[in-house]
């Protein structure tokens, strides 16, 4: 069995990190596995499995028709039995290359938005199976008519060894981020894009600060809304309380030190940052959207609020800050939830079973 994976994202965001977890974990399973990625993509440096052959190829995104030919060259040279296409970047072009080479293909879908007419009638039919990273995404696909037998839910995973509740050098953490250390620290870890709900958090913050004036907020992530969000913070005179810290690759050393992760997203496939927060024993207040309720269990390891409802967001954050015992209990429960349901071993095993079962049927 030889499987060629295609992940064309340039940064090691949630989806690409999941592909790295998968490929590294497949070292313990029979078969040969390769990766096609973009030149300069961060995922290439995250592959530690020496058995994975990495193919770096040029791409200009969804409009680069020459990419089809480049991928076909790799396919002809490597002669895989199956293509597993991950990233939304260039996924249709990758699928066309696979179809032209008459390969069976599976596709991982990580977003919970409604599929387009093009997806339903042109892209999805190219795949034997569609793997969703949450039940929420699976439900969306079933609701619009994708056949049940074609959709498989395999939840995303988190490295629970790397992300754990251990706090090291708390004083260094406070110093690095310029925090006074005498109040709660909230964090939001997400791309700076509209659907993540940063503005909802900022709308809730004045109410939170009235009750807990020593609160500080760390915003991690990068994206096109950075300047706009910084202007919003300045307009609301929140610069003292909100710190934009950019994209970090060492969050396992940061998350255990925060008191709460806030994620008021309008849409979310599952949320790798939420898995990492729960693995670190940190409670979460988040929007009830997409696959979020699968990792944030309301009143078990956090609270869920209606997306866009800043008043409810503020109320639930304050309720947790007012009750330190509940805060710590939610954190412990979140860690247990992740260990039981979102292990890398489970995710790798379930993906490998898809390959074996599908190739056995063809």
C-alpha positions as CSV (number, residue, x, y, z in Angstrom):
1,X,0.0,0.0,0.0
2,X,1.4,3.3,-1.1
3,X,-0.4,6.6,-0.2
4,X,0.6,10.0,-1.5
5,X,-0.6,12.9,0.7
6,X,-1.1,16.4,-0.7
7,X,-1.0,19.4,1.7
8,X,-0.3,22.7,-0.1
9,X,-0.7,25.2,2.8
10,X,2.3,27.3,3.4
11,X,2.0,27.7,7.2
12,X,1.8,25.1,9.9
13,X,-1.7,26.1,10.9
14,X,-4.2,23.6,12.4
15,X,-4.8,21.6,9.2
16,X,-1.1,21.3,8.2
17,X,-0.2,20.4,11.7
18,X,-2.8,17.6,11.7
19,X,-1.2,16.2,8.4
20,X,2.2,16.3,10.1
21,X,0.8,14.4,13.1
22,X,-0.7,11.8,10.7
23,X,2.4,11.3,8.6
24,X,4.6,11.0,11.6
25,X,2.3,8.6,13.3
26,X,2.0,6.4,10.2
27,X,5.6,5.1,10.9
28,X,4.0,2.5,13.1
29,X,1.6,1.3,10.4
30,X,2.3,-0.8,7.3
31,X,2.6,1.0,4.0
32,X,4.6,3.6,2.2
33,X,3.7,7.3,2.6
34,X,4.7,10.4,0.7
35,X,4.0,14.1,1.0
36,X,3.5,16.7,-1.7
37,X,3.8,20.2,-0.4
38,X,4.6,23.7,-1.6
39,X,8.1,25.0,-1.9
40,X,9.0,26.7,1.4
41,X,6.0,25.2,3.2
42,X,6.5,24.9,7.0
43,X,5.1,21.4,7.1
44,X,8.2,19.9,5.5
45,X,10.2,20.8,8.6
46,X,7.6,19.2,10.8
47,X,7.9,15.7,9.3
48,X,10.0,13.5,11.6
49,X,9.1,10.2,10.1
50,X,12.1,9.2,8.0
51,X,10.0,6.9,5.9
52,X,8.0,9.8,4.4
53,X,9.3,11.0,1.0
54,X,8.7,14.7,0.6
55,X,8.1,16.3,-2.8
56,X,8.2,20.1,-2.8
57,X,6.6,21.6,-5.9
58,X,5.8,25.1,-7.2
59,X,2.2,26.4,-6.9
60,X,0.5,29.7,-7.4
61,X,-2.7,28.5,-5.7
62,X,-6.1,27.6,-7.2
63,X,-5.5,29.4,-10.5
64,X,-2.2,27.6,-11.3
65,X,-3.2,25.1,-13.9
66,X,0.4,24.1,-14.4
67,X,0.3,22.6,-10.9
68,X,-1.8,19.8,-12.4
69,X,1.1,18.7,-14.6
70,X,3.6,19.0,-11.8
71,X,1.6,16.8,-9.5
72,X,1.0,14.3,-12.3
73,X,4.7,14.0,-12.8
74,X,5.1,13.1,-9.1
75,X,2.3,10.6,-9.3
76,X,3.8,8.9,-12.4
77,X,7.2,8.7,-10.8
78,X,6.0,7.5,-7.4
79,X,3.1,5.3,-8.6
80,X,1.0,5.5,-5.4
81,X,-2.1,3.4,-4.9
82,X,-4.1,6.3,-3.5
83,X,-4.1,10.1,-3.1
84,X,-5.1,11.7,0.1
85,X,-5.8,15.5,-0.5
86,X,-5.9,17.6,2.6
87,X,-5.6,21.4,2.0
88,X,-8.2,23.6,0.5
89,X,-5.4,25.3,-1.3
90,X,-5.2,23.7,-4.7
91,X,-7.5,20.8,-3.7
92,X,-9.5,20.9,-6.9
93,X,-6.4,21.0,-9.0
94,X,-4.9,18.1,-7.1
95,X,-8.1,16.1,-7.5
96,X,-8.0,16.7,-11.3
97,X,-4.5,15.5,-11.4
98,X,-5.5,12.3,-9.5
99,X,-8.5,11.7,-11.7
100,X,-6.4,12.1,-14.9
101,X,-4.0,9.5,-13.4
102,X,-7.0,7.3,-12.6
103,X,-6.2,7.1,-8.9
104,X,-8.7,6.5,-6.1
105,X,-8.7,9.6,-3.8
106,X,-9.9,10.7,-0.3
107,X,-10.3,14.2,0.9
108,X,-10.1,15.7,4.4
109,X,-12.6,18.5,5.0
110,X,-11.8,20.8,7.9
111,X,-14.4,23.6,7.5
112,X,-18.0,23.7,8.5
113,X,-19.4,26.1,5.9
114,X,-22.0,25.0,3.5
115,X,-20.5,23.3,0.4
116,X,-20.9,25.3,-2.8
117,X,-22.8,24.0,-5.9
118,X,-19.4,23.4,-7.4
119,X,-18.2,21.3,-4.4
120,X,-21.4,19.2,-4.5
121,X,-21.5,18.5,-8.2
122,X,-18.0,18.7,-9.4
123,X,-15.4,18.3,-6.6
124,X,-16.9,15.8,-4.2
125,X,-17.8,13.3,-6.9
126,X,-14.0,12.9,-7.6
127,X,-13.4,11.4,-4.2
128,X,-14.2,7.9,-2.9
129,X,-14.4,9.1,0.7
130,X,-14.6,12.5,2.4
131,X,-13.0,12.6,5.9
132,X,-14.4,15.3,8.2
133,X,-12.6,16.4,11.3
134,X,-15.8,16.8,13.4
135,X,-19.3,15.5,13.5
136,X,-20.5,19.0,13.0
137,X,-18.8,19.1,9.5
138,X,-20.2,15.7,8.7
139,X,-23.7,16.8,9.6
140,X,-23.4,19.8,7.3
141,X,-22.4,17.5,4.4
142,X,-25.2,15.1,5.1
143,X,-27.8,17.9,5.2
144,X,-26.9,19.0,1.7
145,X,-27.2,15.5,0.3
146,X,-23.7,14.0,0.4
147,X,-24.3,10.2,0.7
148,X,-23.8,8.9,4.2
149,X,-21.5,6.1,3.1
150,X,-19.2,8.6,1.6
151,X,-18.5,10.7,4.7
152,X,-16.4,9.5,7.6
153,X,-15.7,11.5,10.8
154,X,-12.2,11.2,12.2
155,X,-11.6,14.0,14.8
156,X,-8.5,16.0,14.8
157,X,-5.9,15.2,17.4
158,X,-3.5,16.9,19.8
159,X,-0.1,16.0,21.1
160,X,-0.9,15.5,24.7
161,X,2.8,15.0,25.6
162,X,3.8,18.3,24.2
163,X,0.7,20.1,25.3
164,X,0.2,19.4,29.0
165,X,-0.7,21.4,32.2
166,X,2.9,21.7,33.4
167,X,3.8,25.3,34.2
168,X,7.5,26.2,33.9
169,X,8.9,29.6,34.8
170,X,5.7,31.5,35.5
171,X,7.7,34.6,36.3
172,X,9.4,34.4,32.9
173,X,6.0,34.1,31.3
174,X,4.7,37.3,33.0
175,X,7.9,39.2,32.2
176,X,7.9,38.2,28.5
177,X,4.4,39.5,27.9
178,X,4.6,42.4,30.3
179,X,1.9,41.2,32.6
180,X,1.5,42.5,36.2
181,X,0.8,39.1,37.6
182,X,-2.0,40.3,39.9
183,X,-5.0,39.5,37.7
184,X,-6.4,36.8,35.4
185,X,-4.9,36.3,31.9
186,X,-7.2,35.4,29.0
187,X,-6.0,34.3,25.7
188,X,-7.4,34.0,22.2
189,X,-5.5,31.8,19.7
190,X,-6.8,32.1,16.2
191,X,-6.2,33.6,12.7
192,X,-7.1,37.2,12.5
193,X,-10.0,36.7,10.2
194,X,-13.7,37.7,10.6
195,X,-15.2,34.3,11.4
196,X,-13.0,33.9,14.5
197,X,-15.0,36.5,16.4
198,X,-12.3,38.8,17.8
199,X,-14.6,41.8,17.7
200,X,-17.2,40.0,19.8
201,X,-14.5,39.4,22.4
202,X,-13.5,43.1,22.4
203,X,-17.1,44.2,22.7
204,X,-17.4,42.0,25.8
205,X,-14.2,43.2,27.4
206,X,-15.3,46.4,29.0
207,X,-18.0,44.5,31.0
208,X,-15.4,42.0,32.1
209,X,-13.0,44.7,33.1
210,X,-15.6,46.4,35.3
211,X,-15.8,43.3,37.4
212,X,-12.1,42.2,37.0
213,X,-10.1,45.3,36.2
214,X,-6.7,43.6,36.5
215,X,-7.6,41.2,33.6
216,X,-5.1,41.1,30.7
217,X,-5.7,39.6,27.2
218,X,-3.2,37.9,24.9
219,X,-4.1,37.7,21.2
220,X,-2.1,35.1,19.3
221,X,-2.3,34.7,15.6
222,X,-1.8,36.5,12.3
223,X,-4.1,37.4,9.5
224,X,-5.5,40.2,7.3
225,X,-7.5,41.9,10.2
226,X,-4.5,42.6,12.3
227,X,-4.4,46.4,11.7
228,X,-8.2,46.8,11.9
229,X,-8.4,44.9,15.1
230,X,-5.6,46.9,16.6
231,X,-7.5,50.1,15.7
232,X,-10.6,48.7,17.3
233,X,-8.7,48.1,20.5
234,X,-7.3,51.7,20.4
235,X,-10.7,53.2,19.7
236,X,-12.1,51.4,22.7
237,X,-9.1,52.5,24.8
238,X,-8.2,48.9,25.6
239,X,-4.5,49.1,24.7
240,X,-3.4,48.6,28.3
241,X,-5.4,45.4,28.6
242,X,-5.0,43.7,25.1
243,X,-1.6,42.5,23.8
244,X,-1.2,41.4,20.2
245,X,1.5,38.7,20.3
246,X,1.5,37.4,16.7
247,X,1.9,33.8,15.6
248,X,3.8,31.6,18.0
249,X,5.2,28.1,17.5
250,X,5.9,27.5,21.2
251,X,2.4,27.8,22.6
252,X,2.9,24.6,24.7
253,X,5.0,26.9,26.9
254,X,2.4,29.6,27.0
255,X,-1.1,28.1,27.2
256,X,-0.6,26.4,30.7
257,X,0.1,29.8,32.2
258,X,-3.2,31.5,31.1
259,X,-6.4,31.2,33.1
260,X,-8.8,30.8,30.2
261,X,-9.0,30.6,26.4
262,X,-11.7,32.5,24.7
263,X,-12.9,31.6,21.2
264,X,-16.2,33.3,20.2
265,X,-16.1,32.0,16.6
266,X,-19.0,32.2,14.2
267,X,-17.7,29.1,12.2
268,X,-15.2,26.5,13.1
269,X,-14.4,23.0,11.9
270,X,-13.2,21.9,15.3
271,X,-10.4,24.2,16.5
272,X,-6.9,22.8,17.0
273,X,-6.1,25.6,19.4
274,X,-9.1,24.5,21.6
275,X,-7.7,21.0,21.7
276,X,-4.3,22.4,22.8
277,X,-5.9,24.5,25.5
278,X,-7.9,21.6,26.8
279,X,-4.8,19.4,26.7
280,X,-3.1,22.0,28.8
281,X,-5.8,21.9,31.4
282,X,-7.2,25.4,30.5
283,X,-11.0,26.0,30.6
284,X,-12.6,27.5,27.4
285,X,-15.5,29.9,26.7
286,X,-16.4,29.6,23.0
287,X,-19.1,30.1,20.4
288,X,-21.5,27.2,19.9
289,X,-20.5,26.8,16.2
290,X,-19.4,23.9,14.0
291,X,-17.4,21.3,15.7
292,X,-16.6,23.4,18.8
293,X,-19.2,21.6,21.1
294,X,-17.3,18.4,20.5
295,X,-14.3,19.7,22.4
296,X,-15.9,22.4,24.6
297,X,-18.6,20.5,26.5
298,X,-20.9,23.1,28.0
299,X,-20.6,23.2,31.8
300,X,-18.1,20.3,31.8
301,X,-14.8,21.9,30.6
302,X,-16.1,25.3,29.7
303,X,-19.1,27.3,28.5
304,X,-20.7,27.7,25.1
305,X,-22.4,30.9,24.0
306,X,-24.4,32.0,21.0
307,X,-22.0,33.2,18.3
308,X,-22.0,37.0,18.2
309,X,-23.6,37.5,21.6
310,X,-21.0,39.6,23.4
311,X,-23.1,40.1,26.5
312,X,-23.4,36.3,27.0
313,X,-19.7,35.9,26.4
314,X,-18.9,38.5,29.1
315,X,-21.3,37.0,31.5
316,X,-19.9,33.5,31.2
317,X,-16.3,34.7,31.4
318,X,-17.1,36.6,34.6
319,X,-18.9,33.6,36.1
320,X,-15.7,31.5,35.7
321,X,-13.4,34.2,37.0
322,X,-15.7,34.6,40.0
323,X,-15.4,30.9,40.8
324,X,-11.7,29.7,40.9
325,X,-12.8,26.2,42.0
326,X,-15.0,25.8,38.9
327,X,-12.2,27.2,36.7
328,X,-9.7,24.6,37.9
329,X,-12.3,21.8,37.7
330,X,-13.1,22.7,34.1
331,X,-9.4,22.6,33.3
332,X,-8.9,19.1,34.8
333,X,-12.0,17.8,33.0
334,X,-10.8,19.2,29.7
335,X,-7.5,17.4,29.9
336,X,-9.3,14.1,30.6
337,X,-11.6,14.7,27.7
338,X,-8.7,15.2,25.3
339,X,-6.8,12.1,26.5
340,X,-9.9,10.0,26.0
341,X,-11.1,11.3,22.6
342,X,-8.5,13.2,20.7
343,X,-5.3,11.2,20.8
344,X,-2.9,11.2,17.8
345,X,-2.8,7.4,17.9
346,X,-6.5,7.2,17.4
347,X,-6.6,9.7,14.6
348,X,-3.7,7.9,12.8
349,X,-5.2,4.5,13.2
350,X,-8.6,5.6,11.9
351,X,-7.1,7.2,8.8
352,X,-5.0,4.1,8.1
353,X,-8.1,2.0,8.4
354,X,-9.8,4.1,5.7
355,X,-6.9,3.4,3.3
356,X,-6.9,-0.3,4.0
357,X,-10.7,-0.7,3.7
358,X,-11.0,1.4,0.6
359,X,-8.1,-0.3,-1.3
360,X,-9.6,-3.6,-0.3
361,X,-12.9,-2.6,-1.9
362,X,-11.4,-1.5,-5.2
